[in-house]
């Protein structure tokens, strides 16, 4: 195909569409992972942009495509996708935080593994909780939320309209405060059982001074924790699913606050 047959205005509009779609697609946790090849990320973004471009083009208003304004517009579109990704990432961060608390309480403080996704050391339980959250995310087709919002975002927030002086930043800060609350909710059953186990071991230490409670607590806490984790997986799954079900509404709220 001769490149001259492609109107330059439509190609520039496609690049704006590509910038926003890149931000949304890159916000999906599976694609966001560092171990995902860059070729695969770029291919998905280009293919999805080509599919959505005929649908999005009528909703994109005329834009002045000077070099400076074009670059500024592309940066704001990518920044919009990054903010959307931050909302989704908060859920996984709260799951990892809850797993870290559980790991420290059950005696896995020194048993950390390298997470290639975040390029940092994570507790074993945090890694397990994170993988479990990703599986729940895929099981309920959570990635479809980003595809749907990418299309609807042009009706709510056209290109060039990006106001961060409103309530968008306070809303993000409010959501970030839920990280600690959700982390405690995910780890509360295990923490309660381990607290009861510590109380019982403390009583046994007073009744039987010759009993080596410190040595006994390690395998006992690990066995109790794994048992409670297995029993509370349906509860954790329902909590994670509830957060993912509210993800689309939160993304729409941010888009409206940025308008």
SEKOL-383422 format. One record per residue (C-alpha): x, y, z; residue number from 1; residue in three letters. Coordinates in Angstrom, 2 decimals, padded with zeros to 5 digits, m for minus. Layout:
N
NODE      east     north        up   pos   code
NODE         X         Y         Z   NUM    ALA
...
This chain:
259
NODE      east     north        up   pos   code
NODE    000.00    000.00    000.00     1    UNK
NODE    001.30    003.43   m000.90     2    UNK
NODE    001.77    005.45    002.26     3    UNK
NODE    000.74    008.59    000.37     4    UNK
NODE   m002.82    007.23    000.04     5    UNK
NODE   m003.29    007.50    003.82     6    UNK
NODE   m004.61    010.97    004.76     7    UNK
NODE   m002.22    012.60    007.19     8    UNK
NODE   m005.07    013.93    009.34     9    UNK
NODE   m006.55    010.47    009.85    10    UNK
NODE   m003.12    009.06    010.60    11    UNK
NODE   m002.56    011.71    013.27    12    UNK
NODE   m005.98    010.98    014.78    13    UNK
NODE   m005.04    007.30    014.80    14    UNK
NODE   m001.86    008.13    016.73    15    UNK
NODE   m003.95    009.96    019.34    16    UNK
NODE   m006.24    006.95    019.54    17    UNK
NODE   m003.17    004.72    019.82    18    UNK
NODE   m001.79    006.79    022.71    19    UNK
NODE   m004.96    006.42    024.80    20    UNK
NODE   m005.41    002.76    023.94    21    UNK
NODE   m001.76    002.14    024.85    22    UNK
NODE   m002.38    003.60    028.30    23    UNK
NODE   m005.50    001.49    028.84    24    UNK
NODE   m004.06   m001.76    027.50    25    UNK
NODE   m000.81   m001.31    029.40    26    UNK
NODE   m002.87   m000.93    032.59    27    UNK
NODE   m004.10   m004.54    032.39    28    UNK
NODE   m002.13   m006.44    035.08    29    UNK
NODE   m001.18   m009.33    032.81    30    UNK
NODE    000.14   m007.05    030.06    31    UNK
NODE    001.70   m004.71    032.63    32    UNK
NODE    004.00   m007.53    033.81    33    UNK
NODE    007.65   m007.00    032.96    34    UNK
NODE    008.06   m010.59    031.81    35    UNK
NODE    005.56   m009.97    028.98    36    UNK
NODE    007.60   m009.43    025.79    37    UNK
NODE    007.60   m005.89    024.45    38    UNK
NODE    006.79   m007.20    020.96    39    UNK
NODE    003.60   m008.77    022.31    40    UNK
NODE    002.61   m005.57    024.13    41    UNK
NODE    003.20   m003.43    021.04    42    UNK
NODE    001.38   m005.89    018.78    43    UNK
NODE   m001.70   m006.00    021.03    44    UNK
NODE   m001.83   m002.22    021.28    45    UNK
NODE   m001.51   m001.68    017.52    46    UNK
NODE   m004.05   m004.39    016.65    47    UNK
NODE   m006.58   m003.22    019.23    48    UNK
NODE   m006.18    000.40    018.08    49    UNK
NODE   m006.82   m000.61    014.46    50    UNK
NODE   m009.98   m002.46    015.49    51    UNK
NODE   m011.33    000.41    017.62    52    UNK
NODE   m010.27    003.28    015.40    53    UNK
NODE   m013.38    003.22    013.14    54    UNK
NODE   m015.57    003.26    016.27    55    UNK
NODE   m013.61    005.98    018.06    56    UNK
NODE   m012.94    008.31    015.09    57    UNK
NODE   m016.44    009.90    014.99    58    UNK
NODE   m016.20    010.76    018.71    59    UNK
NODE   m012.81    012.45    018.41    60    UNK
NODE   m013.23    016.22    017.93    61    UNK
NODE   m011.04    018.20    015.50    62    UNK
NODE   m007.62    018.79    017.04    63    UNK
NODE   m004.82    021.14    016.05    64    UNK
NODE   m001.89    018.90    015.11    65    UNK
NODE    001.06    021.23    015.51    66    UNK
NODE    004.19    019.53    016.78    67    UNK
NODE    004.04    021.00    020.28    68    UNK
NODE    000.30    020.53    020.79    69    UNK
NODE    000.41    017.05    019.28    70    UNK
NODE    003.13    015.86    021.66    71    UNK
NODE    001.35    017.43    024.64    72    UNK
NODE   m001.91    015.76    023.65    73    UNK
NODE   m000.22    012.38    023.25    74    UNK
NODE    001.41    012.70    026.69    75    UNK
NODE   m001.90    013.56    028.35    76    UNK
NODE   m003.55    010.56    026.67    77    UNK
NODE   m000.86    008.20    027.98    78    UNK
NODE   m001.10    009.83    031.42    79    UNK
NODE   m004.83    009.16    031.41    80    UNK
NODE   m004.22    005.47    030.84    81    UNK
NODE   m001.61    005.44    033.61    82    UNK
NODE   m004.12    006.88    036.08    83    UNK
NODE   m006.61    004.18    035.11    84    UNK
NODE   m003.90    001.58    035.62    85    UNK
NODE   m003.19    002.98    039.07    86    UNK
NODE   m006.78    002.29    040.11    87    UNK
NODE   m006.48   m001.35    039.06    88    UNK
NODE   m003.02   m001.72    040.56    89    UNK
NODE   m004.28   m000.63    043.99    90    UNK
NODE   m006.31   m003.84    044.27    91    UNK
NODE   m003.27   m006.02    043.63    92    UNK
NODE   m001.18   m003.93    045.99    93    UNK
NODE   m003.69   m004.48    048.80    94    UNK
NODE   m003.62   m008.23    048.12    95    UNK
NODE    000.19   m008.25    048.27    96    UNK
NODE    000.11   m006.17    051.46    97    UNK
NODE   m002.25   m008.65    053.12    98    UNK
NODE   m000.01   m011.54    052.04    99    UNK
NODE    003.03   m009.78    053.50   100    UNK
NODE    001.31   m009.44    056.87   101    UNK
NODE    000.35   m013.12    056.83   102    UNK
NODE    003.87   m014.17    055.85   103    UNK
NODE    005.50   m012.25    058.68   104    UNK
NODE    003.04   m013.55    061.26   105    UNK
NODE    003.37   m017.20    060.24   106    UNK
NODE    007.17   m017.13    060.29   107    UNK
NODE    008.05   m016.55    056.64   108    UNK
NODE    009.73   m013.19    057.25   109    UNK
NODE    013.04   m014.38    055.78   110    UNK
NODE    011.53   m016.56    053.02   111    UNK
NODE    011.26   m014.03    050.21   112    UNK
NODE    011.39   m014.57    046.46   113    UNK
NODE    012.26   m012.24    043.60   114    UNK
NODE    009.16   m011.03    041.77   115    UNK
NODE    010.02   m010.30    038.10   116    UNK
NODE    006.83   m008.25    037.73   117    UNK
NODE    007.77   m005.58    040.28   118    UNK
NODE    011.53   m006.34    040.31   119    UNK
NODE    011.65   m006.57    044.10   120    UNK
NODE    011.61   m009.12    046.87   121    UNK
NODE    008.18   m010.40    047.88   122    UNK
NODE    007.06   m012.73    050.62   123    UNK
NODE    005.99   m016.18    049.48   124    UNK
NODE    002.41   m015.63    050.63   125    UNK
NODE    002.30   m012.26    048.82   126    UNK
NODE    003.34   m013.97    045.62   127    UNK
NODE    000.68   m016.63    046.10   128    UNK
NODE   m002.02   m014.03    046.82   129    UNK
NODE   m000.99   m011.98    043.79   130    UNK
NODE   m001.19   m014.97    041.44   131    UNK
NODE   m004.55   m015.91    042.96   132    UNK
NODE   m005.86   m012.37    042.37   133    UNK
NODE   m004.69   m012.48    038.73   134    UNK
NODE   m006.51   m015.78    038.22   135    UNK
NODE   m009.71   m014.31    039.69   136    UNK
NODE   m009.25   m011.25    037.47   137    UNK
NODE   m009.07   m013.42    034.36   138    UNK
NODE   m011.85   m015.76    035.49   139    UNK
NODE   m014.38   m012.92    035.68   140    UNK
NODE   m013.12   m011.38    032.39   141    UNK
NODE   m011.79   m008.34    034.19   142    UNK
NODE   m009.63   m007.40    031.22   143    UNK
NODE   m012.82   m006.76    029.24   144    UNK
NODE   m013.46   m003.80    031.55   145    UNK
NODE   m010.46   m001.97    030.10   146    UNK
NODE   m011.55   m002.65    026.52   147    UNK
NODE   m015.06   m001.39    027.23   148    UNK
NODE   m013.89    001.70    029.10   149    UNK
NODE   m011.40    002.52    026.34   150    UNK
NODE   m014.33    002.89    023.92   151    UNK
NODE   m016.65    004.72    026.33   152    UNK
NODE   m013.91    007.08    027.51   153    UNK
NODE   m014.07    009.10    024.26   154    UNK
NODE   m017.71    009.93    024.95   155    UNK
NODE   m016.97    010.94    028.56   156    UNK
NODE   m013.56    012.55    028.07   157    UNK
NODE   m012.65    013.66    024.52   158    UNK
NODE   m008.98    014.15    023.60   159    UNK
NODE   m007.59    017.46    024.80   160    UNK
NODE   m009.88    017.58    027.85   161    UNK
NODE   m007.81    016.65    030.89   162    UNK
NODE   m008.48    018.62    034.08   163    UNK
NODE   m006.55    017.42    037.11   164    UNK
NODE   m007.43    020.47    039.20   165    UNK
NODE   m010.81    019.01    040.17   166    UNK
NODE   m011.64    016.11    042.46   167    UNK
NODE   m009.77    013.43    040.50   168    UNK
NODE   m006.61    013.54    042.64   169    UNK
NODE   m008.52    013.54    045.98   170    UNK
NODE   m010.54    010.60    044.67   171    UNK
NODE   m007.34    008.69    043.87   172    UNK
NODE   m005.99    009.45    047.33   173    UNK
NODE   m009.23    008.19    048.83   174    UNK
NODE   m008.89    004.96    046.87   175    UNK
NODE   m005.27    004.59    047.94   176    UNK
NODE   m006.32    004.69    051.58   177    UNK
NODE   m008.31    001.50    050.94   178    UNK
NODE   m005.10   m000.43    050.32   179    UNK
NODE   m004.43   m000.87    054.04   180    UNK
NODE   m008.06   m001.58    054.87   181    UNK
NODE   m008.34   m004.26    052.18   182    UNK
NODE   m005.00   m005.74    053.19   183    UNK
NODE   m006.26   m006.16    056.75   184    UNK
NODE   m009.52   m007.68    055.49   185    UNK
NODE   m007.63   m010.26    053.42   186    UNK
NODE   m005.38   m011.24    056.34   187    UNK
NODE   m007.87   m010.85    059.23   188    UNK
NODE   m008.93   m014.55    059.54   189    UNK
NODE   m005.33   m015.81    059.61   190    UNK
NODE   m004.26   m013.07    062.02   191    UNK
NODE   m007.12   m013.90    064.39   192    UNK
NODE   m006.26   m017.61    064.42   193    UNK
NODE   m002.53   m016.92    064.88   194    UNK
NODE   m003.32   m014.56    067.75   195    UNK
NODE   m005.37   m017.30    069.42   196    UNK
NODE   m002.57   m019.80    068.77   197    UNK
NODE   m000.03   m017.45    070.38   198    UNK
NODE   m002.28   m017.03    073.39   199    UNK
NODE   m002.62   m020.80    073.83   200    UNK
NODE    001.13   m021.32    073.45   201    UNK
NODE    001.74   m018.59    076.00   202    UNK
NODE   m000.53   m020.37    078.49   203    UNK
NODE    001.24   m023.67    077.82   204    UNK
NODE    004.60   m022.00    078.41   205    UNK
NODE    003.44   m020.89    081.85   206    UNK
NODE    001.96   m024.27    082.72   207    UNK
NODE    004.85   m026.34    081.35   208    UNK
NODE    008.06   m024.28    081.70   209    UNK
NODE    010.13   m027.13    080.26   210    UNK
NODE    008.19   m026.96    076.98   211    UNK
NODE    010.15   m025.28    074.17   212    UNK
NODE    007.31   m023.06    072.94   213    UNK
NODE    009.53   m021.01    070.63   214    UNK
NODE    010.62   m024.08    068.66   215    UNK
NODE    007.11   m025.50    068.66   216    UNK
NODE    005.48   m022.30    067.39   217    UNK
NODE    007.17   m022.32    063.96   218    UNK
NODE    005.73   m025.55    062.49   219    UNK
NODE    002.46   m025.07    064.37   220    UNK
NODE    001.87   m021.55    063.05   221    UNK
NODE    002.78   m022.59    059.50   222    UNK
NODE    000.40   m025.57    059.59   223    UNK
NODE   m002.42   m023.49    061.09   224    UNK
NODE   m001.90   m020.66    058.60   225    UNK
NODE   m001.97   m022.91    055.54   226    UNK
NODE   m005.09   m024.61    056.84   227    UNK
NODE   m006.88   m021.32    057.40   228    UNK
NODE   m005.72   m020.00    054.01   229    UNK
NODE   m007.20   m023.07    052.31   230    UNK
NODE   m010.47   m022.72    054.22   231    UNK
NODE   m010.82   m018.97    053.56   232    UNK
NODE   m009.98   m019.00    049.83   233    UNK
NODE   m013.68   m018.67    048.88   234    UNK
NODE   m013.97   m015.65    051.19   235    UNK
NODE   m010.84   m014.02    049.75   236    UNK
NODE   m012.10   m014.77    046.24   237    UNK
NODE   m015.40   m013.03    046.97   238    UNK
NODE   m013.59   m009.98    048.40   239    UNK
NODE   m011.32   m009.72    045.36   240    UNK
NODE   m014.24   m010.21    042.99   241    UNK
NODE   m016.18   m007.46    044.76   242    UNK
NODE   m013.32   m005.03    044.19   243    UNK
NODE   m013.02   m006.01    040.52   244    UNK
NODE   m016.78   m005.64    040.05   245    UNK
NODE   m016.50   m002.03    041.30   246    UNK
NODE   m013.47   m001.32    039.11   247    UNK
NODE   m015.48   m000.20    036.08   248    UNK
NODE   m017.55    002.22    038.14   249    UNK
NODE   m014.44    003.73    039.70   250    UNK
NODE   m012.81    004.21    036.31   251    UNK
NODE   m015.93    005.95    035.01   252    UNK
NODE   m015.90    008.19    038.08   253    UNK
NODE   m012.32    009.26    037.43   254    UNK
NODE   m013.09    009.98    033.78   255    UNK
NODE   m016.01    012.18    034.80   256    UNK
NODE   m013.91    013.99    037.41   257    UNK
NODE   m011.21    014.68    034.81   258    UNK
NODE   m013.73    016.26    032.44   259    UNK
